[in-house]
Amino acid sequence: LTTMGNYLMSRKQNFSIVAHGGLINCLALQSRLTTRDVDWLIPQCDDLQDIEWKAALFATCAAHDLPVKFFKDHAMVNIQENLLETIVEEALNCRRLVFEHGGLHIYAAPFSFMLAAKIDRTGRGKEQSRPYDLEDAVAYLFEFLKQRHSA
């Protein structure tokens, strides 16, 4: 992520993205030590910004010998575009910054969304679920309830 932030800064670009899943478990909740990939959502951007973002992804993957699919830009199958925009907007408004370096600013997705995503995947059966999904769901539920209680 530091490499990506440096790359974006060198290109005079700033991106605020919304992460969910393992990255949040590792950086914000510290409920896991590693993640197998980085799941993110990005606000709508124009063609030039899209090119800059993809170049940053490829440069980061090349620098660290990661497969390009390490950075995944999808969340749940069949989720409506307007709902994704709402999730991104809510995350950026809540300002739960989990990483910042150079031109990269990563915010946590709403815990309600992350919980729903885990439940969705767990409900698809053993072929698609992961061994850590239940523990992740519990961590997201705990954070969601903690936020609701403090509001």
trRosetta pair geometry for C-beta under 8 A, 3 or more apart (Angstrom, degrees):
i j d omega theta_ij theta_ji phi_ij phi_ji
1 4 5.5 -50 -150 36 37 112
1 5 6.3 40 151 -19 66 104
1 38 8.0 147 -76 -105 101 156
1 60 7.9 34 -90 -146 25 142
1 99 5.6 -30 154 168 152 151
1 101 6.5 111 129 36 89 128
1 104 6.4 -153 -179 111 84 152
1 106 7.2 -52 -152 -20 135 142
2 5 5.6 -53 -148 37 33 113
2 6 6.3 34 153 -19 65 105
2 101 5.1 -58 -118 130 63 165
2 102 7.6 106 -163 -1 53 115
3 6 5.8 -55 -149 37 30 111
3 7 6.3 31 153 -21 64 106
3 59 7.3 -156 149 122 105 91
3 60 4.8 137 101 -122 114 82
3 63 5.1 -169 -164 84 151 151
3 64 6.6 -166 14 -35 161 113
4 7 5.6 -52 -147 35 32 113
4 8 6.3 30 156 -17 65 106
4 56 5.2 78 -152 167 84 106
4 57 7.3 23 -118 -86 119 41
4 59 7.5 137 -106 80 61 97
4 60 4.3 -8 -71 -76 89 140
4 102 7.9 -178 103 66 51 129
4 104 5.3 64 110 -59 98 152
5 8 5.9 -55 -147 37 29 109
5 9 6.3 29 155 -19 64 108
5 100 7.7 110 -120 171 143 35
5 101 3.5 116 91 99 173 87
5 102 3.2 136 152 43 85 106
5 103 5.8 165 -158 44 57 54
5 104 3.7 -102 -90 24 81 109
6 9 5.7 -57 -147 38 30 111
6 10 6.3 32 154 -22 66 106
6 101 7.3 -31 -42 139 68 106
6 102 4.8 -161 -74 -62 34 160
7 10 5.8 -56 -150 34 30 111
7 11 6.6 15 154 -7 64 110
7 55 7.7 -157 158 120 127 86
7 56 4.8 153 102 -128 127 82
7 59 4.9 141 -123 94 154 144
7 60 6.6 -118 3 -56 146 84
7 102 7.6 101 35 124 41 156
7 103 7.7 -93 82 45 52 118
8 11 5.8 -67 -151 46 32 104
8 13 4.4 -95 -166 79 82 99
8 14 6.8 112 151 -92 121 28
8 15 6.0 -103 -139 8 152 103
8 52 7.3 86 -125 157 79 107
8 56 5.2 17 -66 -107 86 142
8 102 5.7 132 64 125 91 112
8 103 2.9 -132 116 77 108 125
8 104 5.5 127 28 -48 146 81
9 12 7.4 32 -175 -80 36 29
9 13 7.5 -104 -67 53 21 62
9 102 3.5 -105 -27 -167 125 101
9 103 4.2 -175 -61 -23 59 96
10 102 7.9 -18 -17 -163 68 134
11 52 5.8 167 134 -148 148 111
11 55 7.5 115 -78 93 162 131
11 56 7.5 -116 20 -71 144 100
11 103 7.3 -77 57 13 84 167
12 103 7.7 137 -179 -88 11 141
13 49 7.4 144 -144 -131 119 74
13 52 4.9 169 -95 161 158 143
13 53 7.9 -155 162 -66 149 61
13 56 7.4 -124 80 -54 143 134
13 103 4.9 82 89 175 64 154
14 103 4.6 -124 -95 -154 49 84
14 104 8.0 -158 -150 -60 52 25
14 105 7.1 23 -177 -2 91 109
15 42 7.0 -28 -172 -139 116 114
15 49 7.8 138 -94 -171 101 104
15 53 6.2 106 -96 -101 152 100
15 56 7.6 -151 5 42 146 165
15 103 6.2 61 13 144 75 90
15 104 5.9 -7 64 -112 93 59
15 105 7.0 -170 96 33 48 75
16 43 7.0 27 80 2 89 120
16 92 6.2 82 135 -116 133 111
16 105 4.4 -24 -105 77 75 112
16 106 7.8 177 -156 -81 53 24
16 107 6.5 27 -179 -9 95 112
17 40 4.9 10 160 -174 128 127
17 41 6.9 159 -173 76 80 43
17 42 4.9 -39 -119 -97 94 79
17 43 7.9 -139 -107 1 50 73
17 104 7.4 -25 14 -158 108 84
17 105 7.4 150 21 81 61 58
17 106 5.6 -19 69 -111 88 70
17 107 7.3 -175 91 28 39 76
18 40 6.4 140 77 -162 48 71
18 41 4.4 -20 68 62 106 95
18 42 7.3 -172 24 -78 77 32
18 43 8.0 93 -9 -42 104 74
18 87 7.0 164 123 130 160 89
18 88 5.1 -154 -1 -122 144 69
18 91 4.2 87 -123 91 126 159
18 92 6.9 -87 -69 -48 110 79
18 106 7.6 134 -111 -161 17 63
18 107 5.3 -36 -106 75 67 92
18 108 7.4 17 -158 131 75 11
18 109 5.0 89 164 -78 107 77
19 23 4.4 -63 169 82 139 135
19 24 5.8 171 112 -50 99 88
19 38 6.6 -55 -133 -172 116 89
19 39 6.6 113 -160 82 68 62
19 40 5.0 -37 -97 -99 66 82
19 41 7.9 -170 -78 20 23 69
19 98 6.7 -92 51 55 125 136
19 99 7.9 36 3 22 145 116
19 106 5.0 17 -11 -173 121 113
19 107 7.2 160 19 74 76 37
19 108 6.5 -46 68 -108 81 44
19 109 6.6 -124 90 -19 32 91
20 23 7.6 69 67 49 13 98
20 24 6.0 -17 -141 -11 32 133
20 39 5.2 -56 69 100 76 115
20 40 7.5 155 17 -98 70 33
20 41 7.2 34 -3 -8 110 102
20 75 6.5 41 53 -123 141 108
20 108 7.4 94 -91 -165 59 61
20 109 3.8 -16 -75 19 105 139
20 113 6.5 -87 -110 110 146 109
20 114 4.8 -165 -158 -94 107 96
20 117 6.5 90 144 24 139 160
21 24 6.4 117 60 22 29 99
21 25 7.1 -53 149 -5 40 104
21 35 7.0 107 129 -148 94 130
21 37 7.7 -9 119 83 144 84
21 38 7.9 158 78 -152 116 31
21 39 4.0 69 20 31 138 129
21 114 6.8 -165 -54 -137 44 103
21 117 7.3 -79 -70 110 89 144
21 136 7.6 1 -145 -163 53 149
22 25 5.2 -54 -145 36 38 115
22 26 6.1 32 160 -17 71 106
22 32 6.3 -69 -148 77 79 151
22 34 7.6 -15 -177 129 124 45
22 35 2.8 131 141 -129 130 116
22 36 6.5 165 -45 26 170 62
22 37 6.7 109 38 60 136 54
22 38 7.3 -104 72 -96 101 43
22 39 7.2 107 26 8 82 99
22 136 8.0 -63 -81 -107 57 138
23 26 5.9 -58 -148 39 30 107
23 27 5.9 0 167 6 68 115
23 35 5.6 -70 -61 3 51 171
23 38 5.1 54 -55 -130 129 81
23 39 7.0 -154 8 40 109 67
23 40 7.7 12 23 -67 153 88
23 98 7.4 120 139 113 95 144
23 99 7.9 -67 172 -11 115 135
23 106 7.3 -82 146 168 138 147
24 27 6.5 -64 -126 52 25 90
24 28 4.9 -25 -163 31 68 120
24 29 6.2 50 143 -2 75 104
24 98 6.4 -109 -115 -92 66 170
24 108 5.1 93 -120 -127 118 100
24 109 7.1 -90 -56 30 148 83
24 114 6.7 -81 61 -106 156 155
25 28 7.6 -17 -57 53 9 80
25 29 5.2 -44 -134 56 42 118
25 30 7.8 179 163 -29 51 5
25 31 4.8 -79 -160 62 87 94
25 32 4.1 34 135 20 121 112
25 35 6.7 136 58 -80 107 108
25 136 6.0 -63 -82 -117 134 98
25 139 6.7 86 -116 90 91 159
26 29 7.9 43 13 54 15 77
26 30 7.1 34 -171 -103 28 42
26 32 5.4 -59 -73 82 70 88
26 33 6.8 45 -121 173 93 12
26 34 6.7 40 -96 -115 128 10
26 35 5.4 -98 -26 -28 131 108
27 30 7.7 -56 140 -64 7 66
27 98 4.5 97 115 169 128 111
27 99 5.9 -55 -156 -52 159 102
27 106 7.8 53 80 98 166 132
28 96 7.1 40 -127 158 143 112
28 98 4.5 -65 -62 -116 103 121
28 108 5.4 23 -50 -76 166 135
29 32 7.8 45 83 12 104 75
29 139 5.3 73 -177 174 155 131
29 143 6.9 -88 -97 -57 115 136
31 135 6.9 -178 160 146 122 105
31 136 7.2 145 104 -104 136 58
31 139 4.7 -56 -55 -103 172 154
32 35 6.6 93 109 -69 134 74
32 132 6.7 48 -94 -166 130 152
32 136 7.7 -9 -36 -85 127 94
35 38 6.8 90 109 -76 136 59
37 69 7.1 -48 -123 136 130 71
37 70 5.2 -161 -127 -160 76 47
37 71 7.2 -174 -173 -74 87 19
37 72 5.4 40 153 -8 132 113
38 70 6.4 40 16 145 89 76
38 71 5.0 -17 67 -112 107 64
38 72 6.8 168 82 23 50 72
39 72 5.1 -25 -104 73 64 105
39 74 7.6 -70 -146 72 93 45
39 75 6.5 100 176 -103 120 64
40 71 6.8 -19 18 -168 119 87
40 72 7.2 144 22 77 68 54
40 73 6.1 -34 74 -106 81 62
40 106 7.6 -83 -116 -132 120 104
41 73 7.3 110 -103 -160 38 68
41 75 6.3 -7 -66 -47 109 122
41 84 6.0 -162 -147 -169 132 98
41 87 6.4 36 79 100 172 115
41 88 5.1 -132 124 -80 121 101
41 91 7.7 124 66 25 120 151
41 109 6.8 84 19 -90 121 117
42 45 6.7 -37 141 -11 115 116
42 53 6.7 66 -151 -148 167 158
42 73 6.8 -35 4 -138 106 112
42 88 7.4 25 133 -122 10 139
43 85 7.8 73 -133 -133 67 72
43 88 5.2 159 -82 156 71 142
43 89 7.9 92 -106 -69 105 63
43 92 7.2 17 -59 -45 125 148
44 85 7.1 -3 -27 -108 107 106
45 49 3.5 -107 170 96 124 133
45 50 5.4 162 92 -55 108 72
45 53 6.8 115 62 -20 159 136
46 49 5.1 93 53 14 68 103
46 50 7.0 -125 103 -9 34 93
47 50 5.5 -55 -148 34 31 116
47 51 6.5 33 154 -20 65 103
48 51 5.7 -52 -151 33 33 112
48 52 6.5 32 151 -17 65 105
49 52 5.6 -53 -147 38 35 112
49 53 6.2 36 154 -21 67 105
50 53 5.7 -52 -146 35 29 112
50 54 6.4 26 156 -15 64 107
51 54 6.0 -57 -147 40 29 107
51 55 6.2 31 154 -21 64 107
52 55 5.7 -55 -148 36 29 113
52 56 6.5 32 152 -21 63 104
53 56 5.7 -54 -153 33 31 112
53 57 6.6 33 150 -19 64 103
54 57 5.5 -49 -149 34 36 115
54 58 6.4 33 154 -15 67 105
55 58 5.9 -55 -146 40 31 108
55 59 6.1 32 155 -20 66 109
56 59 5.8 -54 -142 38 29 111
56 60 6.2 29 158 -19 63 108
56 104 7.9 161 172 -74 147 114
57 60 6.0 -60 -150 37 26 109
57 61 6.3 23 156 -15 64 109
57 68 6.8 70 143 -150 109 84
57 71 5.2 -128 -141 63 111 153
58 61 5.8 -56 -145 39 30 110
58 62 6.1 30 157 -19 66 109
58 68 6.7 -7 -101 -111 68 108
59 62 5.8 -56 -145 38 28 111
59 63 6.2 28 156 -21 64 109
60 63 5.8 -55 -145 35 29 111
60 64 6.4 -9 167 13 63 112
60 66 7.2 -19 126 42 79 129
60 71 7.6 71 81 -36 129 139
61 64 6.7 -82 -146 54 24 86
61 65 7.8 -1 169 -177 58 3
61 66 4.4 -106 -138 72 71 91
61 67 6.8 -53 -156 116 123 12
61 68 5.2 -3 -113 -90 174 56
61 70 6.4 159 -109 35 102 120
61 71 7.2 -110 -63 3 109 111
62 65 7.7 23 -166 -72 26 39
66 70 4.3 -40 168 -5 119 157
66 71 8.0 77 126 -19 134 86
67 70 5.4 133 68 -32 69 89
68 71 7.1 -61 178 41 51 90
69 72 6.5 29 -175 -79 66 87
75 79 6.0 -17 76 19 107 154
75 84 7.1 167 20 -112 132 103
75 87 7.9 -10 -30 93 174 165
75 113 7.7 -32 -174 167 147 112
75 117 5.9 -89 174 -108 94 132
76 79 4.6 88 72 -40 97 120
76 116 7.6 -49 -58 120 155 96
76 117 5.4 -136 -64 -117 110 84
76 120 5.4 23 -133 99 125 165
76 121 8.0 -124 -114 -50 88 85
79 83 5.6 -112 175 79 92 125
79 84 5.9 104 122 -57 116 95
80 83 4.4 89 67 5 89 106
80 84 7.2 -154 96 -7 47 83
81 84 5.6 -52 -152 33 36 113
81 85 6.5 37 151 -19 66 103
82 85 5.5 -48 -149 34 37 115
82 86 6.5 42 150 -21 64 102
83 86 5.5 -50 -150 34 36 114
83 87 6.4 39 151 -21 66 103
84 87 5.6 -52 -149 34 33 113
84 88 6.4 32 154 -17 66 104
85 88 5.8 -53 -147 37 32 110
85 89 6.2 32 154 -19 65 109
86 89 5.7 -55 -145 38 30 112
86 90 6.2 31 156 -19 65 106
87 90 5.9 -54 -147 36 28 110
87 91 6.4 27 155 -18 63 108
87 109 6.1 5 170 -152 109 102
87 110 6.3 -121 -147 18 78 108
87 113 5.1 85 -134 -95 122 155
88 91 5.8 -58 -149 37 29 111
88 92 6.3 23 157 -14 66 109
89 92 6.0 -59 -146 40 28 106
89 93 6.2 27 156 -18 64 111
90 93 5.8 -59 -145 39 29 111
90 94 6.2 26 157 -19 65 108
90 110 5.2 -7 114 -48 129 125
91 94 5.9 -57 -146 36 28 108
91 96 7.1 -78 -160 39 74 98
91 107 4.9 136 154 117 101 119
91 108 6.5 -150 -147 93 106 43
91 109 5.1 -55 -87 -117 136 40
91 110 6.0 -120 -73 -33 80 70
92 95 7.1 29 176 -71 37 59
92 107 5.9 149 -91 43 50 166
94 107 7.4 135 72 -180 88 124
94 108 7.8 -68 94 71 126 87
94 110 7.1 128 -8 -88 153 79
95 107 6.7 -86 -135 -124 27 125
96 107 5.6 104 68 -165 65 81
96 108 4.1 -47 103 38 124 107
97 100 5.8 1 -180 -41 124 115
97 105 6.5 -54 -130 -170 106 92
97 106 7.2 104 -157 77 62 51
97 107 5.8 -48 -93 -97 48 73
98 106 5.4 -60 64 104 89 98
98 107 6.7 127 7 -133 87 22
98 108 5.3 91 -33 -50 125 90
99 104 7.1 -18 120 122 103 103
99 105 7.5 170 93 -153 63 32
99 106 4.1 18 53 42 99 118
100 104 7.1 -178 -142 97 39 63
100 105 5.0 13 -112 -114 88 72
100 106 7.2 -149 -66 25 53 69
101 104 5.7 -1 63 59 71 99
108 111 7.7 11 146 -59 120 73
109 113 5.0 -90 153 77 115 130
109 114 5.6 133 86 -51 112 96
110 113 4.6 92 69 3 89 103
110 114 7.2 -165 95 -4 48 84
111 114 5.4 -53 -144 40 41 111
111 115 6.0 45 155 -23 70 104
111 140 4.8 170 -166 -166 90 79
111 141 7.7 171 158 -72 116 18
111 143 4.5 -161 -107 96 154 108
111 144 4.0 -153 107 -68 124 83
111 147 6.7 158 26 8 133 138
112 115 5.8 -52 -147 36 28 112
112 116 6.4 29 154 -18 62 107
112 144 5.6 110 -67 -124 65 129
113 116 5.7 -56 -149 37 30 111
113 117 6.3 32 153 -22 65 106
114 117 5.6 -51 -147 34 33 114
114 118 6.5 32 154 -18 64 103
114 136 7.7 -108 158 158 107 104
114 140 4.6 -148 100 -123 108 140
115 118 5.9 -56 -151 36 31 109
115 119 6.4 28 153 -16 66 107
115 137 5.9 89 -140 -147 71 73
115 140 4.1 -173 -71 119 82 128
115 141 5.6 101 -116 -68 132 69
115 144 6.0 -33 -27 -31 142 147
116 119 5.7 -56 -146 39 31 110
116 120 6.1 38 153 -25 65 106
117 120 5.5 -52 -148 33 29 116
117 121 6.5 22 157 -13 64 105
118 121 6.0 -57 -147 40 31 104
118 122 6.0 30 156 -19 67 110
118 133 5.3 161 -160 -168 95 86
118 134 8.0 149 167 -86 122 25
118 136 5.4 -166 -109 99 143 108
118 137 4.1 -166 117 -79 143 92
118 140 6.5 166 6 22 140 146
119 122 5.7 -55 -141 40 29 111
119 123 6.1 31 158 -21 63 110
119 137 6.3 103 -59 -125 71 132
120 123 6.0 -64 -153 36 23 111
120 124 7.1 29 150 -30 59 103
121 124 5.7 -50 -159 18 38 117
121 128 5.7 -132 -164 131 80 106
121 129 5.6 133 138 -100 87 68
121 130 7.5 3 137 5 134 85
121 133 6.1 -134 94 -129 113 140
122 129 4.9 66 -115 -111 49 129
122 133 5.0 170 -76 135 99 139
122 134 6.8 97 -112 -71 141 71
122 137 6.9 -28 -26 -45 145 145
124 127 7.2 -87 130 65 95 86
124 128 4.1 -18 101 55 128 138
124 129 6.5 163 62 -45 85 83
125 128 6.2 76 66 25 70 91
125 129 6.7 -156 100 -4 26 103
126 129 6.0 -63 -121 43 28 101
129 133 5.0 -85 -166 8 94 156
130 133 4.9 126 59 -39 76 96
132 135 5.2 -61 -163 48 66 112
132 136 5.6 70 138 -28 87 103
133 136 5.6 -57 -146 37 30 113
133 137 6.2 33 156 -22 66 105
134 137 5.6 -51 -147 33 32 113
134 138 6.6 33 153 -19 63 103
135 138 5.7 -52 -150 34 33 112
135 139 6.5 34 151 -19 64 104
136 139 5.6 -56 -151 36 33 112
136 140 6.3 30 153 -17 68 106
137 140 5.8 -55 -147 38 31 110
137 141 6.2 33 154 -20 65 107
138 141 5.7 -53 -144 37 30 112
138 142 6.3 35 154 -22 63 105
139 142 5.7 -52 -150 33 29 114
139 143 6.5 25 154 -14 63 106
140 143 5.8 -56 -148 40 32 108
140 144 6.1 36 153 -22 66 108
141 144 5.6 -53 -144 37 30 114
141 145 6.3 26 158 -15 65 107
142 145 6.1 -60 -148 40 26 106
142 146 6.2 29 153 -22 63 110
143 146 5.5 -53 -143 36 31 115
143 147 6.4 32 157 -19 64 104
144 147 6.0 -57 -153 35 28 109
144 148 6.4 26 152 -18 64 108
145 148 5.5 -53 -144 37 34 112
145 149 6.1 35 156 -21 67 107
146 149 5.9 -56 -147 35 27 111
146 150 6.4 17 158 -11 63 110
147 150 6.0 -63 -145 42 29 103
147 151 6.3 38 155 -35 65 106
148 151 5.8 -51 -150 20 30 117
